């Protein structure tokens, strides 16, 4: 054995041993920041980094034990291990929220996978770590990815026929039919058994993509697949994306070789193999903790059907993560998610007295899957929070009553206003219970911050739940 080979082997063994030691001492946590498009993942990550690095104190994060007990030493961004994945652009996102001049804006949506590693140095006060050193470092890995790509995970367990049976009927629903009419007409005219016509398939696939993009822009519908048609990245124009659902039963035994249908099935299977499975295997199998961000208010605005669809999609997605109690040996050899936080984001868009109502509503939306997870030993928590507040509370006297309002600048509007938001329901309503006038919750732009500080609602509760037991 050569000396250089021996050194490389030793370094490799040493590196693996260090990783094992970090896991055994709970010094490494991979956090899954999960959410559909528009749920606020980028803003959440930005706020988390900001509060841990330059706003880290007991006044700003009073319910985060390591801050309240003055045991936090410092936190900084450190080089990540995933060298093929771009680094989350924290500086750009922060500059959008805290610009040097002009009005702040929400950070741009994520268009590809990004990752970020934080090193959190703190004073150890108990346990095995305290015997090694009075100070310890927790390495926190965070992965950010387009919410659109997350939508594809349920396709892992579907054949093309099953996907069509689920997806095609959705296109005829009232919430979709106006946008999908051109696509539906083109599909009905396509002879599935005819010899493959590449131009025809490309044309209909383009109509399907246009329809998905239109639905994403104009609605808060959640079941929009495939996700890469909404955010193609480097797959734009690739034959891999040139497929779409068709009507009727698809019997794989009767497929004519070389036909339009055969090519649609081939492309669907290739998409699962080449895109969805690698995405899942590389980024979704080794998380330790998870926060699921949900924009419940926007779904309420669009009605019962949209809220019901959002609930269904979230429950489907949760089935594709590894959950279970994460003891010493499980963390060492097969890490699982042992804690999940369901967070109804943008709670500052309603009165603080209705935050509990919002949390109860979200709890009812995820109850089906959360019940299974609790049975498997996973800790579950649901709360209403805002990673970045965009409004201020205001109390207004009206006809002898005190109204709990909020003050802010509605998104894409020039003027500021004081607004009395409606009360969200405390559970999922059926169609007969849905109010005739519906719900109307406003969306707000970020609030200017002269002191260059970000304000939050319960972000410290979030940190304590997800990381508190790792920082003792």
C-alpha positions in Angstrom: 0.0 0.0 0.0 1.4 3.4 -1.0 1.9 6.1 1.6 -0.4 8.5 -0.3 -3.1 5.9 -0.5 -2.8 5.2 3.2 -3.1 8.9 4.0 -6.2 9.2 1.9 -7.7 6.1 3.5 -6.9 7.4 7.0 -8.5 10.8 6.2 -11.6 9.1 4.9 -11.9 6.9 8.0 -11.3 9.9 10.2 -13.9 12.0 8.4 -16.5 9.3 8.8 -15.6 8.8 12.5 -16.0 12.6 13.1 -19.4 12.6 11.4 -20.5 9.6 13.5 -19.3 11.4 16.7 -21.2 14.5 15.7 -24.4 12.5 15.2 -23.9 10.5 18.4 -23.5 13.8 20.4 -26.3 15.5 18.5 -23.9 18.0 17.0 -25.3 17.9 13.5 -28.9 18.6 12.6 -30.4 18.6 9.1 -33.5 20.7 9.0 -36.2 20.2 6.3 -37.9 23.6 5.6 -40.9 22.3 3.7 -43.7 24.2 2.1 -45.6 24.7 -1.1 -44.8 27.7 -3.4 -45.5 31.0 -1.7 -45.5 29.6 1.8 -42.6 31.8 2.9 -39.6 29.3 2.9 -37.0 31.8 1.7 -38.2 34.5 4.1 -38.2 32.0 7.0 -34.6 30.9 6.3 -33.4 34.5 6.0 -35.1 35.4 9.3 -33.6 32.4 11.0 -30.1 33.2 9.9 -30.5 36.9 10.7 -31.8 36.3 14.3 -29.1 33.7 15.1 -26.2 35.8 13.8 -26.8 39.5 14.3 -30.0 39.6 16.4 -29.2 36.9 18.8 -30.2 38.0 22.3 -32.7 37.2 25.1 -34.8 40.3 24.3 -35.3 39.4 20.7 -35.6 35.6 21.3 -36.9 35.3 24.9 -38.5 31.8 24.5 -35.4 30.3 23.0 -33.7 28.7 26.1 -30.1 29.1 24.9 -30.7 32.8 24.5 -32.7 33.3 27.6 -30.1 31.5 29.7 -27.3 33.6 28.0 -25.5 30.4 26.8 -25.3 31.4 23.1 -21.8 32.3 22.2 -22.0 33.1 18.5 -23.4 31.8 15.2 -21.9 32.1 11.8 -22.4 30.8 8.3 -19.7 28.1 7.5 -18.8 26.2 4.3 -21.3 23.5 3.4 -20.5 19.9 2.6 -22.7 19.7 -0.6 -20.2 21.2 -3.0 -22.4 20.6 -6.1 -25.4 22.6 -4.6 -25.4 26.4 -4.7 -25.3 28.2 -1.4 -28.5 29.9 -0.3 -28.1 33.6 -1.2 -28.7 35.0 2.2 -27.2 38.4 1.4 -29.5 39.0 -1.6 -32.6 37.9 0.4 -31.7 40.1 3.3 -31.0 43.1 1.0 -34.6 42.7 -0.3 -36.0 42.9 3.2 -33.6 45.6 4.5 -32.6 47.7 1.5 -30.2 50.6 1.8 -32.8 52.8 0.2 -36.4 52.4 -1.1 -39.2 50.1 0.0 -38.4 46.6 1.1 -39.7 43.7 -0.9 -40.2 40.0 -0.3 -37.2 37.9 -1.5 -37.5 36.2 -4.9 -38.9 32.7 -4.9 -36.4 29.9 -5.1 -35.7 28.6 -8.6 -33.3 25.8 -7.8 -32.0 23.8 -4.8 -29.8 25.8 -2.3 -28.3 24.9 1.0 -26.7 26.7 3.9 -24.8 25.5 7.0 -24.7 27.4 10.3 -22.3 26.7 13.1 -24.0 27.6 16.5 -21.5 27.8 19.3 -23.0 27.6 22.8 -22.2 26.9 26.4 -22.9 23.3 27.4 -24.6 22.8 30.7 -25.3 19.1 31.0 -24.8 15.6 29.6 -21.9 14.0 27.7 -21.0 17.2 25.8 -20.2 18.9 29.1 -17.5 16.4 29.9 -15.7 17.0 26.6 -15.8 20.8 26.6 -17.6 23.7 28.3 -18.4 25.0 24.8 -20.0 23.0 22.0 -20.9 23.7 18.4 -24.1 22.5 16.7 -24.0 22.4 12.9 -27.3 23.2 11.3 -27.8 22.3 7.6 -30.8 23.9 5.9 -31.9 23.1 2.4 -34.1 25.4 0.3 -35.8 24.2 -2.8 -38.6 25.3 -5.1 -42.0 24.4 -3.6 -43.1 23.4 -7.1 -40.6 20.5 -7.1 -41.9 19.2 -3.9 -45.3 18.5 -5.6 -43.7 15.7 -7.6 -43.0 13.4 -4.6 -46.4 11.7 -4.7 -45.7 10.7 -8.3 -43.0 8.3 -7.0 -45.7 5.7 -6.1 -47.8 6.2 -9.3 -47.9 4.7 -12.7 -48.7 6.9 -15.7 -52.3 5.4 -15.7 -52.7 6.2 -12.0 -51.4 9.7 -12.4 -53.9 10.4 -15.3 -56.7 9.1 -13.2 -55.9 11.5 -10.4 -54.8 14.5 -12.5 -57.2 14.7 -15.5 -60.5 14.9 -13.5 -59.0 17.9 -11.6 -58.8 19.9 -14.9 -62.6 19.8 -15.3 -63.3 21.3 -11.9 -64.7 24.9 -11.8 -61.5 26.3 -10.4 -59.5 25.0 -13.4 -61.8 24.6 -16.3 -61.5 28.1 -17.7 -57.7 28.0 -17.7 -57.5 24.4 -19.0 -60.0 24.6 -21.9 -57.5 24.9 -24.7 -55.5 21.9 -23.3 -58.6 19.7 -22.8 -59.7 20.4 -26.4 -56.3 19.5 -27.8 -56.1 16.2 -25.8 -59.6 15.1 -26.9 -58.5 15.5 -30.6 -55.3 13.5 -30.1 -55.3 9.9 -31.4 -53.4 8.1 -28.7 -53.0 5.0 -30.7 -51.7 6.7 -33.8 -47.9 6.6 -34.6 -46.1 9.1 -32.5 -46.3 12.7 -33.7 -43.5 14.6 -31.9 -44.8 18.0 -33.0 -48.3 17.3 -31.8 -47.1 16.1 -28.4 -44.8 19.1 -28.0 -47.7 21.4 -28.8 -50.1 19.9 -26.3 -47.3 19.7 -23.7 -46.8 23.5 -24.2 -50.5 24.0 -23.7 -50.4 22.0 -20.5 -47.4 24.0 -19.2 -49.2 27.3 -20.0 -52.2 26.0 -18.1 -50.1 25.1 -15.1 -48.3 28.4 -15.1 -51.6 30.2 -15.4 -53.1 28.3 -12.5 -50.1 29.0 -10.3 -50.3 32.7 -11.1 -54.0 33.1 -10.6 -54.9 30.6 -7.9 -53.5 28.9 -4.7 -54.4 25.4 -6.0 -51.8 23.0 -4.8 -52.0 19.9 -7.0 -50.0 21.2 -10.1 -47.9 18.4 -11.6 -45.2 18.0 -12.8 -43.5 20.6 -10.7 -40.6 21.1 -13.2 -43.1 22.5 -15.7 -43.6 25.4 -13.3 -39.9 25.7 -12.5 -38.0 23.9 -15.3 -34.5 25.0 -14.4 -32.1 23.3 -16.8 -34.8 21.0 -18.1 -36.5 23.8 -20.1 -37.4 22.4 -23.5 -36.1 18.9 -22.8 -38.2 15.9 -24.2 -38.3 14.6 -20.6 -41.0 17.3 -19.8 -43.1 16.7 -22.9 -45.8 14.7 -21.3 -49.3 15.4 -19.9 -52.3 13.5 -18.5 -55.0 12.0 -20.8 -58.6 11.1 -20.3 -60.0 7.7 -19.8 -58.5 4.4 -18.6 -54.9 3.8 -19.6 -54.3 0.0 -19.9 -50.6 -0.7 -20.2 -51.4 -4.1 -21.8 -53.1 -2.5 -24.7 -50.6 0.2 -25.5 -49.5 0.2 -29.2 -45.8 0.2 -29.6 -44.5 3.5 -31.1 -47.8 5.3 -30.5 -48.4 8.7 -29.0 -49.6 7.0 -25.7 -46.5 4.8 -25.6 -44.3 7.9 -25.8 -46.2 9.7 -23.1 -45.8 6.7 -20.8 -42.1 6.5 -21.7 -41.5 10.1 -20.9 -43.5 9.9 -17.6 -41.4 7.0 -16.5 -38.2 8.7 -17.5 -39.2 11.8 -15.6 -39.8 9.8 -12.4 -36.5 7.9 -12.8 -34.2 10.8 -13.9 -35.7 13.7 -12.0 -38.0 12.8 -9.1 -36.1 9.8 -7.6 -32.7 11.5 -7.6 -34.3 14.6 -6.1 -35.9 12.5 -3.3 -32.9 10.3 -2.7 -30.3 13.1 -2.5 -32.4 15.7 -0.5 -35.2 14.1 1.4 -34.1 10.9 3.1 -31.7 12.1 5.8 -33.5 14.9 7.7 -33.6 15.1 11.5 -36.2 17.8 12.1 -38.9 19.4 9.9 -40.9 22.5 9.7 -43.9 22.6 7.3 -44.9 26.1 6.4 -48.4 26.6 5.2 -50.1 29.7 3.8 -53.6 28.9 5.1 -55.0 32.4 4.7 -54.4 32.6 0.9 -56.1 29.2 0.6 -59.1 30.4 2.6 -59.5 33.3 0.3 -60.1 31.0 -2.7 -62.7 28.8 -1.0 -63.5 25.3 0.3 -62.1 23.4 -2.7 -58.7 25.1 -2.6 -58.3 24.6 1.1 -59.3 21.0 0.9 -56.8 20.4 -1.9 -54.0 22.0 0.1 -54.8 19.7 3.0 -54.8 16.6 0.7 -51.4 17.6 -0.9 -49.7 18.3 2.5 -50.8 14.9 3.8 -49.6 13.1 0.7 -46.2 14.9 0.8 -45.6 13.9 4.5 -45.8 10.3 3.6 -42.5 10.6 1.7 -40.3 11.5 4.6 -38.6 9.1 7.0 -40.2 9.5 10.4 -39.7 7.8 13.8 -38.0 8.1 17.1 -34.4 9.1 16.7 -32.4 7.5 19.5 -28.6 7.1 19.7 -28.2 4.2 17.2 -30.9 5.4 14.8 -29.3 8.8 14.6 -25.9 7.1 14.0 -27.0 4.7 11.2 -30.4 5.7 9.9 -31.5 9.2 10.9 -35.2 9.9 10.9 -37.3 12.9 11.5 -38.4 12.8 15.2 -40.0 16.3 15.5 -42.3 18.1 13.1 -43.6 21.6 13.4 -46.6 22.6 11.3 -46.5 26.4 11.1 -49.4 28.6 9.8 -47.2 31.4 8.5 -48.2 35.1 8.1 -50.1 35.2 11.4 -49.4 39.0 11.5 -52.0 39.3 8.7 -54.7 38.7 11.3 -55.5 39.9 14.8 -53.4 38.4 17.5 -56.5 37.2 19.3 -57.2 34.9 16.4 -53.8 33.3 16.2 -55.0 30.3 18.1 -57.9 29.9 15.7 -55.4 29.8 12.8 -53.3 27.1 14.5 -56.4 25.0 15.2 -57.5 25.3 11.6 -54.1 24.1 10.4 -54.2 21.3 12.9 -57.4 20.1 11.4 -55.9 20.2 7.9 -53.0 17.9 8.8 -54.8 15.7 11.4 -55.0 12.6 9.2 -51.2 12.3 8.7 -50.2 13.7 12.1 -52.2 11.0 13.8 -50.1 8.3 12.0 -46.9 10.1 12.8 -47.7 10.4 16.5 -48.4 6.6 16.6 -44.9 6.1 15.1 -43.4 8.2 18.0 -42.9 11.5 16.2 -43.4 14.7 18.2 -45.9 17.0 16.5 -46.6 20.7 17.2 -48.8 23.2 15.4 -48.6 26.9 15.8 -49.3 30.2 14.1 -46.2 32.3 13.5 -44.6 35.0 11.3 -41.0 34.6 10.4 -41.1 38.3 9.4 -43.9 40.6 10.5 -45.3 42.9 7.8 -47.9 44.7 9.9 -48.5 46.4 13.2 -51.4 45.8 15.6 -53.8 48.8 16.0 -56.9 49.2 18.2 -59.7 51.3 16.8 -62.7 52.6 18.8 -65.9 52.2 16.8 -69.4 52.8 18.2 -68.3 52.1 21.7 -66.4 49.0 20.7 -62.6 48.4 20.5 -61.7 46.7 17.3 -58.4 44.7 17.0 -57.1 45.8 13.6 -53.7 45.7 11.8 -51.8 48.4 9.9 -49.7 47.8 6.9 -49.2 48.3 3.1 -51.1 45.8 1.1 -49.0 44.0 -1.5 -48.8 45.8 -4.9 -50.8 48.8 -3.5 -49.5 52.3 -3.0 -51.3 53.3 0.2 -51.0 52.1 3.8 -54.2 51.2 5.6 -55.7 50.1 8.9 -57.7 46.9 8.3 -60.0 44.7 10.3 -59.3 41.1 9.2 -61.9 38.4 9.4 -61.7 35.6 11.9 -60.5 32.3 10.5 -62.5 29.2 11.3 -61.0 26.8 13.9 -61.5 23.7 11.7 -62.0 22.6 8.2 -65.5 23.6 7.2 -67.7 21.6 4.8 -69.3 23.2 1.8 -72.6 23.9 3.5 -70.8 25.6 6.4 -68.7 27.9 4.2 -69.8 31.5 4.5 -71.6 32.9 1.5 -69.4 35.9 1.3 -66.2 33.8 1.6 -63.1 35.1 3.3 -60.9 38.1 2.3 -57.5 38.2 3.9 -55.1 40.8 2.5 -51.4 40.2 1.8 -48.9 42.8 2.9 -45.5 44.1 1.8 -42.6 43.9 4.2 -42.5 46.8 6.7 -39.6 49.3 6.5 -37.1 48.9 9.4 -35.0 52.0 10.2 -33.0 50.1 12.7 -32.2 47.3 10.2 -33.8 44.7 12.4 -36.3 42.0 11.5 -39.3 41.5 13.7 -41.1 38.2 14.1 -44.0 36.4 15.8 -43.0 33.2 17.7 -39.9 32.5 15.7 -38.2 31.9 19.1 -40.8 29.3 19.9 -40.0 27.7 16.5 -36.3 27.6 17.3 -36.9 26.2 20.8 -39.1 23.4 19.5 -36.8 22.4 16.6 -33.4 23.0 18.2 -33.7 23.6 21.9 -33.0 20.1 23.1 -29.9 20.0 20.9 -28.4 23.1 22.6 -28.3 21.9 26.2 
